[in-house]
Amino acid sequence: QIMSLTTLGMKIFSKMDPEAAHRLAINLLRFGLFPSSKLLSKDPILEQDVFGINFSNPIGLAAGFDKNAEAFEPILALGCGFVEVGSFTPRPQFGNPKPRAFRLLEDEAAISRHGFNNDGLAKGLERLAVRKKQFGLVGINLGINKDSKTPIVDYVDSIIRASAYGDYITVNISSPNTEGLRELQNANNLDCLLKEIYKVKSSTLNDKKVPPILLKVAPDITNKMIEDIINLALKYKIDGLIVGNTTISRPSSLQGHSKNEHGGLSGKPLFELSTKILAQFYILSEGRIILIGSGGVDGVETAYAKIKAGASLIQIYTGLMYHGPELFRIIFDGLGNSLREDGFANIKDAIGVDAHIWH
């Protein structure tokens, strides 16, 4: 029954304008019209402590879906282990002119150039203020306004403001749709940014500890940049890296008629590139930095491959557009089975075992 409803729903969604379909999905979730997997039985093999937090399962929803923290509780009820809301910018922002989201159906991919459209940090935090912690883990993804003259000050200020509301905070320096943002990944700029973040991390804000802070990086980076990012992340005690954001590259295999639209490409074609970069981060950091694998996860196989390439946790977004909300459940069941079949006692034991294969 649920499956047929979902299949029908997915058919309708795929015919709609992507942004309108996204809005509809958020509204259906808000009003409880999605079947919940609240009864997701715990599976001890998938449970682990990551940067001091207990994750009941490693499957997360990436930022960009629940941009304004409107639906994180019903999303958690679908059976994922954590939801990352945002990106929030200090002030509300309309984003780029529409249309700015495109499906590449033949490729199971998407291209987007939203440009951090959101209701602003204050509104997002207001919605998070009433959340019930027992429903699950929520991370907060932070961006900056496109007219920001002081990106570092803005990030630090947002971290301070968001500290009490999220289980972890992600500093997004890798969206391709805010001009100049990715330049913060370059060593000098990153050093300045992380130095300031480190000051906040080492102070106690009103006796409250700052939650773990992660950086979200792009898959479009060189080995030299990977080494710089690792060195600085270790130097300034960053808690983890999300690898990675969407790509501005365009694999020659793309079929979809929107393949030449500007913006970040996500979905299936991003899997190989993002997993290669993930493995590279794992190898070059010798496993000393916690990695979250994102990009092209669309089932058990790709989720498991990310773990074995070096990810402690994984995130999904575009895969849901093509496989529907039961994707969380499918990966949950399949991942546990795969780990057992391969003789692992816990997911932690599988992290990075195949990283060298991607090298």
Disulfide bonds with the S-S distance in Angstrom:
none
